[in-house]
Amino acid sequence: MKVTRTRFKGLLIIETDVYGDNRGWFTETYTKNKFANQGIDADFVQDNQSYSAHKGTLRGIHFQTNPRAQSKLVRCTRGAVMDTVVDLRRGSDTYKQWFSIELSAENKRQLFIPRGFGHAFTTITDDVEVQYKADQYYSQEHDRSIRYDDPEFSIDWGLADPILSARDLNASFFKDSDVNFSIRVLVTGVNGQLGYDVVGRLHELGIEAIGVGRGDFDLRNKEQTQKYILQAHPDVIVHCAAYTAVDQAEDEKELCYAVNVQGTRHIAEVARVIDAKMVYISTDYVFAGEGTKPYREDSPTNPVNYYGYTKEQGEVAVRGLLEKHFIIRTAWVYGPNGNNFVQAILRLAQNKKELSVVDDQVGAPTYTADLAVLICDILQTKKYGTYHGVNEGYCSRYRFAQTILAQAGAVVQVNPLPSANYRTRARRPLNSRLSLDNLDQNGFNRLPHWEDALGRYLQECRLV
């Protein structure tokens, strides 16, 4: 049995061994355990067969909507067809793209079509029989058809005047259909600032999101983590969860390592098993923070604290285990679902008329709502690699604090303070400037300027 994977996730070309002699031939068209070994674990419940009398007949584009969507195993047992599928899964990196392959009684190929695709075929001979298995029963209520000549797909059928049924001729265009397929994205750290906003953005895009937190599984527990993810079987994992107590990490190194390195490795290992993409959220703290030039995506890492070291080692684990990965480093994040620097400054301003803030740590304050947009744009592509995701522009912590108070209308004196005079358990990098070259080179939009982002955050959280 030979299985050829296409560029469409889950769409497989299957060729089984054929044994022939003077009497004819024999082949196993379906053997459950052999198919399961190839990742085809569909539980087929219905067999269908169609006959088309004439060459040039076009059937499709057909599918059933959720919750009665079908996976199909298609073969041609008489004559020949050009079998065509269209990816209807919102968020897929092949969304609205199509694929065609000749299936015939002679070549005995089969096509496994996962849920989320529209299916059609054209006959290229007279007297054609097509048979297929489905893993869901037929449901008239969920049965749908899309116009074969829909301009959103621009399928080359190779036919000038196809023979169509009245149903297919009068089918809806894609823009008017109620198709409800999408990829499935699992987001760790849903109760944190970034995870919360990533799930929200996915919902805005109509993409299925599974947000998970500590109550769902413990990242330190490999069996528990991988069992949950195997059952959820996502197409993409966005790993936002992390141990982020930077100062405390210096005293809780074992715990920090278990979450940030071993936990990340547990997720990457299971992502490889289920062929899922992985987005790993990293940090500017992987760099030493020296000089004034922005760190490039390929700049050598050299963290100055233990938290940064564990995030660096998380990157190493992801790169070593997965080809289909995105590493997104960010910095100075703040969002509505958690504690952050902005809220800390505003709290202090309620009781103090004067604040001292370090003025020699420079970076890009980053609004999680803006970063979530970028993450969701990136995960829908195959442009794998390392990126920096921060709002445009740089400032010092001192300047950031001044701007927070000014935009919030708070009258508080802010004094600059060198880091040397502000002792912390963990050393902080002074230069957190991050280059955005990879975003530019791969055609992704930069995030808005940090001052604009701050204003929107304050308005959203009603802090002004």
C-alpha positions as CSV (number, residue, x, y, z in Angstrom):
1,M,0.0,0.0,0.0
2,K,1.5,3.3,-1.1
3,V,0.2,6.6,0.4
4,T,1.1,9.9,-1.2
5,R,0.5,13.0,0.8
6,T,-0.6,16.1,-1.1
7,R,0.1,19.7,-0.1
8,F,-3.4,19.8,1.3
9,K,-3.4,18.5,4.9
10,G,-5.1,15.2,5.2
11,L,-5.8,14.7,1.5
12,L,-4.1,11.4,0.5
13,I,-3.6,9.5,-2.7
14,I,-3.8,5.7,-2.0
15,E,-2.5,3.0,-4.3
16,T,-2.9,-0.6,-3.1
17,D,-0.9,-3.6,-4.3
18,V,-2.5,-5.4,-7.2
19,Y,-2.0,-9.2,-7.7
20,G,-2.7,-10.5,-11.2
21,D,-2.5,-13.8,-13.1
22,N,-4.1,-15.3,-16.2
23,R,-7.6,-15.1,-14.7
24,G,-7.4,-11.3,-13.9
25,W,-6.4,-9.5,-10.7
26,F,-7.1,-8.9,-7.0
27,T,-6.5,-6.0,-4.6
28,E,-7.5,-5.0,-1.1
29,T,-9.3,-1.7,-1.6
30,Y,-9.8,-1.1,2.2
31,T,-8.3,-2.7,5.2
32,K,-9.1,-0.8,8.4
33,N,-5.9,-1.5,10.4
34,K,-3.6,-0.7,7.4
35,F,-5.4,2.5,6.7
36,A,-5.3,3.4,10.4
37,N,-1.5,2.9,10.3
38,Q,-1.4,5.6,7.7
39,G,-3.4,8.0,9.9
40,I,-6.8,7.3,8.2
41,D,-8.8,6.5,11.3
42,A,-12.2,7.3,9.8
43,D,-15.0,5.0,10.8
44,F,-16.8,4.4,7.5
45,V,-20.6,3.9,7.9
46,Q,-21.9,4.2,4.3
47,D,-20.9,3.1,0.8
48,N,-22.2,4.9,-2.2
49,Q,-22.0,4.3,-6.0
50,S,-22.8,6.5,-8.9
51,Y,-23.1,5.9,-12.7
52,S,-22.6,8.5,-15.4
53,A,-23.5,7.5,-19.0
54,H,-21.7,10.2,-20.9
55,K,-18.3,11.7,-21.1
56,G,-18.3,15.3,-20.0
57,T,-20.6,14.9,-17.0
58,L,-19.8,17.1,-14.0
59,R,-21.0,16.2,-10.5
60,G,-20.4,18.7,-7.7
61,I,-19.2,20.6,-5.9
62,H,-20.8,18.7,-3.0
63,F,-20.4,18.4,0.8
64,Q,-22.3,18.1,4.0
65,T,-22.1,20.9,6.6
66,N,-21.2,20.3,10.2
67,P,-22.2,18.5,12.4
68,R,-22.8,15.9,9.6
69,A,-19.6,16.6,7.5
70,Q,-18.2,13.6,5.8
71,S,-14.7,12.2,5.1
72,K,-14.7,10.1,1.9
73,L,-12.6,7.4,0.3
74,V,-13.2,7.7,-3.5
75,R,-12.4,5.3,-6.3
76,C,-13.4,4.8,-9.9
77,T,-14.4,1.2,-10.8
78,R,-15.4,1.7,-14.4
79,G,-14.1,4.2,-17.0
80,A,-12.2,7.3,-15.7
81,V,-12.9,10.6,-14.0
82,M,-11.0,13.7,-13.1
83,D,-11.6,13.9,-9.4
84,T,-11.5,17.4,-7.9
85,V,-11.6,18.8,-4.3
86,V,-11.7,22.3,-2.9
87,D,-10.4,23.1,0.6
88,L,-13.3,24.9,2.4
89,R,-11.6,25.0,5.8
90,R,-11.3,28.6,7.0
91,G,-7.8,29.2,8.3
92,S,-6.2,26.4,6.2
93,D,-3.0,27.4,4.4
94,T,-4.7,26.0,1.2
95,Y,-8.1,27.6,1.9
96,K,-10.2,27.9,-1.3
97,Q,-7.5,26.2,-3.4
98,W,-8.3,23.1,-5.5
99,F,-6.7,19.8,-6.4
100,S,-7.4,17.4,-9.2
101,I,-6.3,13.8,-9.9
102,E,-7.3,11.2,-12.5
103,L,-9.0,8.1,-10.9
104,S,-9.8,5.2,-13.2
105,A,-10.6,1.6,-13.3
106,E,-7.2,1.1,-14.9
107,N,-5.0,3.0,-12.4
108,K,-7.0,1.9,-9.4
109,R,-6.0,4.9,-7.4
110,Q,-8.1,6.1,-4.4
111,L,-8.4,9.5,-2.9
112,F,-9.0,10.0,0.8
113,I,-10.8,13.3,1.3
114,P,-11.0,14.6,4.9
115,R,-13.9,16.6,6.3
116,G,-13.9,20.2,5.3
117,F,-13.5,19.7,1.5
118,G,-16.0,20.1,-1.3
119,H,-15.9,17.2,-3.8
120,A,-16.6,16.9,-7.5
121,F,-15.6,14.9,-10.5
122,T,-15.9,15.1,-14.3
123,T,-16.2,12.0,-16.5
124,I,-13.4,11.6,-19.1
125,T,-15.0,8.5,-20.6
126,D,-18.5,7.2,-21.2
127,D,-20.0,4.6,-18.9
128,V,-18.4,5.6,-15.6
129,E,-18.9,4.2,-12.1
130,V,-17.6,5.9,-9.0
131,Q,-17.7,4.3,-5.6
132,Y,-16.9,5.9,-2.3
133,K,-17.1,5.3,1.4
134,A,-18.3,8.0,3.9
135,D,-17.8,8.2,7.6
136,Q,-21.1,10.0,8.2
137,Y,-24.6,9.1,7.1
138,Y,-26.2,11.1,4.3
139,S,-28.3,14.0,5.7
140,Q,-30.6,15.9,3.4
141,E,-30.7,18.7,5.9
142,H,-26.9,19.2,5.7
143,D,-26.4,18.4,2.0
144,R,-24.9,21.3,0.1
145,S,-23.7,22.2,-3.4
146,I,-21.5,25.1,-4.7
147,R,-21.4,26.3,-8.3
148,Y,-18.8,24.6,-10.3
149,D,-17.8,27.9,-12.0
150,D,-17.5,29.9,-8.8
151,P,-14.9,32.6,-9.5
152,E,-13.5,32.3,-6.0
153,F,-12.1,28.9,-7.0
154,S,-11.4,29.3,-10.7
155,I,-11.2,25.6,-11.2
156,D,-10.0,24.4,-14.6
157,W,-12.5,21.6,-15.4
158,G,-11.1,21.0,-18.9
159,L,-14.7,21.2,-20.2
160,A,-16.4,23.9,-22.3
161,D,-20.0,22.7,-21.8
162,P,-20.3,20.2,-19.0
163,I,-23.4,18.0,-18.5
164,L,-24.9,19.2,-15.2
165,S,-27.9,18.3,-13.0
166,A,-30.5,21.0,-12.3
167,R,-29.3,21.1,-8.7
168,D,-25.6,21.7,-9.6
169,L,-26.5,24.3,-12.3
170,N,-28.5,26.3,-9.7
171,A,-26.2,25.8,-6.8
172,S,-25.1,28.7,-4.6
173,F,-21.9,30.6,-5.0
174,F,-19.4,30.2,-2.2
175,K,-20.0,33.7,-0.8
176,D,-23.7,32.9,-0.4
177,S,-23.3,29.4,1.1
178,D,-23.5,28.5,4.8
179,V,-20.3,26.4,4.7
180,N,-19.0,26.1,8.3
181,F,-15.7,24.4,8.1
182,S,-12.5,25.6,9.7
183,I,-9.2,24.3,11.0
184,R,-9.0,23.6,14.7
185,V,-6.5,25.6,16.8
186,L,-5.6,24.7,20.4
187,V,-4.3,27.7,22.4
188,T,-2.5,27.2,25.7
189,G,-2.6,29.8,28.4
190,V,-6.1,30.9,27.6
191,N,-6.4,32.6,31.0
192,G,-3.4,34.8,30.3
193,Q,-3.2,38.1,28.4
194,L,-2.1,36.8,25.1
195,G,-3.9,33.4,25.0
196,Y,-7.1,35.2,25.8
197,D,-6.7,37.6,22.9
198,V,-5.6,34.9,20.5
199,V,-8.8,32.9,21.2
200,G,-10.8,36.0,20.7
201,R,-9.2,36.8,17.4
202,L,-9.7,33.2,16.1
203,H,-13.4,33.5,17.0
204,E,-13.6,36.8,15.0
205,L,-12.1,35.0,12.0
206,G,-14.6,32.1,12.3
207,I,-11.8,29.6,13.2
208,E,-12.5,26.9,15.8
209,A,-10.4,27.6,18.9
210,I,-9.9,25.4,21.9
211,G,-8.5,27.5,24.8
212,V,-6.9,25.5,27.5
213,G,-5.4,26.4,30.9
214,R,-3.9,24.7,34.0
215,G,-7.2,23.0,34.8
216,D,-7.1,21.1,31.5
217,F,-3.7,19.6,31.8
218,D,-0.4,20.1,33.6
219,L,2.4,21.0,31.1
220,R,4.9,19.2,33.4
221,N,3.0,16.0,33.0
222,K,3.9,14.5,29.6
223,E,1.3,11.8,29.6
224,Q,-1.5,14.1,30.6
225,T,-0.5,16.9,28.2
226,Q,-0.1,14.6,25.2
227,K,-3.3,12.6,25.9
228,Y,-5.4,15.8,25.9
229,I,-3.8,17.1,22.7
230,L,-4.2,13.7,20.9
231,Q,-7.9,13.7,21.8
232,A,-8.4,17.3,20.7
233,H,-6.3,16.6,17.5
234,P,-5.8,20.3,16.5
235,D,-4.4,21.4,13.2
236,V,-2.4,24.2,15.0
237,I,-1.1,24.6,18.5
238,V,-0.4,28.1,19.7
239,H,1.7,27.8,22.9
240,C,1.2,30.9,25.0
241,A,1.4,29.3,28.4
242,A,4.7,29.8,30.3
243,Y,6.3,30.3,33.7
244,T,6.8,34.1,33.5
245,A,7.7,35.1,37.1
246,V,11.1,36.5,36.0
247,D,12.6,37.2,39.5
248,Q,11.0,34.2,41.1
249,A,12.5,32.0,38.4
250,E,16.0,32.6,39.9
251,D,14.8,30.7,43.0
252,E,12.4,28.2,41.3
253,K,14.7,27.1,38.5
254,E,13.4,23.5,38.5
255,L,9.8,24.6,38.2
256,C,10.6,27.2,35.6
257,Y,12.5,24.6,33.5
258,A,9.8,22.0,33.8
259,V,7.2,24.3,32.5
260,N,9.1,26.3,29.9
261,V,11.4,23.7,28.5
262,Q,10.0,20.2,29.3
263,G,6.4,21.4,28.8
264,T,7.2,22.9,25.5
265,R,9.0,19.7,24.4
266,H,5.9,17.6,25.4
267,I,3.7,19.8,23.1
268,A,6.2,19.7,20.2
269,E,6.5,15.9,20.4
270,V,2.7,15.4,20.1
271,A,2.4,18.1,17.5
272,R,4.8,16.0,15.4
273,V,2.7,12.9,15.9
274,I,-0.5,14.5,14.7
275,D,1.2,16.6,12.0
276,A,0.1,19.9,13.6
277,K,1.8,23.2,13.2
278,M,3.1,24.8,16.3
279,V,3.4,28.5,17.2
280,Y,5.8,29.0,20.1
281,I,5.7,32.4,21.9
282,S,9.1,33.5,23.0
283,T,10.6,36.6,24.3
284,D,13.2,39.4,23.9
285,Y,14.8,38.0,27.1
286,V,16.6,35.3,25.0
287,F,19.1,38.1,24.1
288,A,21.8,39.7,26.2
289,G,20.3,43.2,25.7
290,E,23.6,44.9,24.8
291,G,24.2,47.8,22.5
292,T,21.5,49.8,20.8
293,K,20.9,48.0,17.5
294,P,17.7,46.0,17.1
295,Y,18.3,42.2,17.5
296,R,17.7,40.4,14.2
297,E,15.8,37.1,14.2
298,D,19.0,35.2,13.5
299,S,21.1,37.1,16.1
300,P,23.0,34.9,18.6
301,T,21.0,34.4,21.8
302,N,22.6,34.9,25.2
303,P,20.1,35.3,28.0
304,V,21.1,37.2,31.1
305,N,18.5,35.6,33.4
306,Y,17.1,32.1,34.1
307,Y,13.7,32.8,32.7
308,G,15.3,33.9,29.4
309,Y,17.4,30.8,29.4
310,T,14.4,28.5,29.6
311,K,12.6,30.3,26.8
312,E,15.7,30.0,24.7
313,Q,15.8,26.3,25.4
314,G,12.1,26.1,24.5
315,E,13.0,27.5,21.1
316,V,15.7,24.9,20.7
317,A,13.3,22.1,21.5
318,V,10.7,23.3,19.0
319,R,13.3,23.8,16.2
320,G,14.8,20.4,16.9
321,L,11.4,18.5,16.8
322,L,9.3,20.3,14.3
323,E,9.6,21.4,10.7
324,K,6.2,23.1,10.8
325,H,6.8,25.7,13.4
326,F,6.7,29.4,14.0
327,I,8.7,31.0,16.8
328,I,7.4,34.5,17.6
329,R,9.4,36.6,20.1
330,T,7.7,39.5,21.7
331,A,8.4,42.0,24.5
332,W,6.7,44.2,27.1
333,V,3.3,42.7,26.6
334,Y,0.1,44.1,28.1
335,G,-3.6,43.2,27.6
336,P,-7.0,43.4,29.3
337,N,-6.9,39.9,30.8
338,G,-4.1,40.1,33.4
339,N,-1.7,42.2,35.3
340,N,0.9,44.2,33.4
341,F,3.1,47.3,33.5
342,V,0.4,49.7,32.4
343,Q,-1.9,48.7,35.2
344,A,0.9,48.8,37.7
345,I,1.8,52.4,36.8
346,L,-1.9,53.4,37.0
347,R,-2.3,51.8,40.4
348,L,0.8,53.5,41.7
349,A,-0.5,56.8,40.4
350,Q,-3.6,56.6,42.5
351,N,-1.6,56.9,45.7
352,K,1.6,58.6,44.7
353,K,2.3,62.1,43.3
354,E,5.8,61.0,42.2
355,L,7.2,57.8,40.6
356,S,10.7,56.7,39.6
357,V,11.0,54.4,36.6
358,V,14.1,53.0,34.9
359,D,15.2,55.0,31.8
360,D,17.9,52.8,30.4
361,Q,15.8,49.7,29.4
362,V,14.5,50.3,25.8
363,G,12.0,48.2,23.9
364,A,8.6,48.1,22.2
365,P,5.5,47.9,24.4
366,T,3.2,45.4,22.7
367,Y,-0.6,45.2,22.9
368,T,-1.7,41.6,23.0
369,A,-4.8,42.3,20.8
370,D,-2.4,43.5,18.0
371,L,-0.1,40.6,18.5
372,A,-3.0,38.2,18.4
373,V,-3.9,39.5,14.9
374,L,-0.3,38.8,13.7
375,I,-0.3,35.3,15.3
376,C,-3.5,34.4,13.6
377,D,-2.3,35.7,10.2
378,I,1.0,33.7,10.5
379,L,-0.6,30.4,11.5
380,Q,-2.7,30.4,8.4
381,T,0.4,30.1,6.2
382,K,3.4,27.8,5.6
383,K,5.9,30.6,6.1
384,Y,7.7,28.8,8.9
385,G,10.5,30.3,10.9
386,T,11.3,32.8,13.6
387,Y,9.7,36.2,13.8
388,H,9.6,39.2,16.1
389,G,6.1,40.4,17.0
390,V,6.1,43.8,18.7
391,N,4.3,47.1,18.2
392,E,6.2,49.7,16.0
393,G,8.6,52.1,17.6
394,Y,10.8,52.0,20.7
395,C,10.8,53.8,24.0
396,S,12.3,53.5,27.5
397,R,10.3,52.2,30.5
398,Y,10.5,55.8,31.7
399,R,9.0,57.2,28.5
400,F,6.4,54.4,28.5
401,A,5.3,55.4,32.0
402,Q,5.1,59.1,31.1
403,T,2.9,58.2,28.1
404,I,0.6,55.9,30.1
405,L,0.0,58.7,32.6
406,A,-0.4,61.4,30.0
407,Q,-2.9,59.4,27.9
408,A,-4.8,58.4,31.1
409,G,-5.0,62.0,32.2
410,A,-3.1,61.4,35.5
411,V,-0.9,64.2,36.8
412,V,2.0,62.5,38.4
413,Q,5.7,63.4,38.3
414,V,7.9,60.6,36.7
415,N,11.6,60.6,37.5
416,P,14.2,58.7,35.4
417,L,16.1,56.0,37.3
418,P,19.1,53.9,36.1
419,S,18.7,50.2,36.3
420,A,21.8,50.0,38.6
421,N,19.7,51.9,41.2
422,Y,16.7,49.6,40.9
423,R,17.8,46.2,42.2
424,T,15.9,43.1,41.1
425,R,16.5,39.4,41.7
426,A,16.9,38.8,38.0
427,R,18.9,41.0,35.6
428,R,17.0,42.6,32.8
429,P,18.3,43.2,29.3
430,L,18.8,47.0,28.6
431,N,18.3,46.7,24.9
432,S,15.0,44.9,23.9
433,R,14.8,46.4,20.4
434,L,13.8,43.7,18.0
435,S,14.2,43.8,14.2
436,L,11.1,43.1,12.1
437,D,12.9,42.0,8.9
438,N,11.3,38.6,8.7
439,L,7.8,40.1,8.9
440,D,8.6,42.4,6.1
441,Q,10.3,39.8,3.9
442,N,7.4,37.4,4.3
443,G,4.7,39.9,3.6
444,F,3.1,40.2,7.0
445,N,1.8,43.5,8.3
446,R,3.7,45.3,11.0
447,L,1.8,46.0,14.2
448,P,0.6,49.6,14.8
449,H,2.8,52.1,16.7
450,W,3.0,51.5,20.4
451,E,1.5,54.9,21.3
452,D,-1.6,54.2,19.1
453,A,-1.9,50.7,20.7
454,L,-1.7,52.1,24.2
455,G,-4.5,54.5,23.5
456,R,-6.7,51.8,22.2
457,Y,-5.9,49.6,25.2
458,L,-6.8,52.3,27.7
459,Q,-10.1,53.0,25.9
460,E,-11.0,49.3,25.7
461,C,-10.3,48.8,29.4
462,R,-12.0,52.1,30.3
463,L,-8.9,53.4,32.0
464,V,-9.4,56.9,30.6
